Amino acid sequence: MQRLIIKSIHEHGFGFAFTHKEHDEVFLPKKILAEAGITSLKPADELIGAVIPNYKDKLDGGCKWILTEIGYAHTFAEDE
């Protein structure tokens, strides 16, 4: 499991993060987020998750990793 910091979430439910130590980009599939019950993320929120190499996205130099499992999610409350 790795610590991931949310970079962006698309309106269709998928997103992107980067690994905390290496700063490699990680693709966050909508299905994995939905299965974990995560419905709302924003930049700077954090996940602890398992990642594997993303072989599907190598031709265009896309994300090096893809999220396969979420162990923990921390979202920051909005300032009031």
Secondary structure as the mmCIF struct_conf table of DSSP 4:
data_model
#
loop_
_struct_conf.conf_type_id
_struct_conf.id
_struct_conf.beg_label_comp_id
_struct_conf.beg_label_asym_id
_struct_conf.beg_label_seq_id
_struct_conf.end_label_comp_id
_struct_conf.end_label_asym_id
_struct_conf.end_label_seq_id
STRN STRN1 GLN A 2 ILE A 9
TURN_TY1_P TURN_TY1_P1 GLU A 11 HIS A 12
BEND BEND1 GLY A 13 GLY A 13
STRN STRN2 GLY A 15 THR A 19
TURN_TY1_P TURN_TY1_P2 HIS A 20 GLU A 22
STRN STRN3 GLU A 25 LEU A 28
HELX_RH_AL_P HELX_RH_AL_P1 LYS A 30 GLU A 35
TURN_TY1_P TURN_TY1_P3 ALA A 36 GLY A 37
TURN_TY1_P TURN_TY1_P4 PRO A 43 ALA A 44
STRN STRN4 GLU A 46 PRO A 53
HELX_RH_3T_P HELX_RH_3T_P1 TYR A 55 ASP A 57
TURN_TY1_P TURN_TY1_P5 LYS A 58 GLY A 61
BEND BEND2 LYS A 64 LYS A 64
STRN STRN5 TRP A 65 HIS A 74
HELX_LH_PP_P HELX_LH_PP_P1 PHE A 76 ASP A 79
#
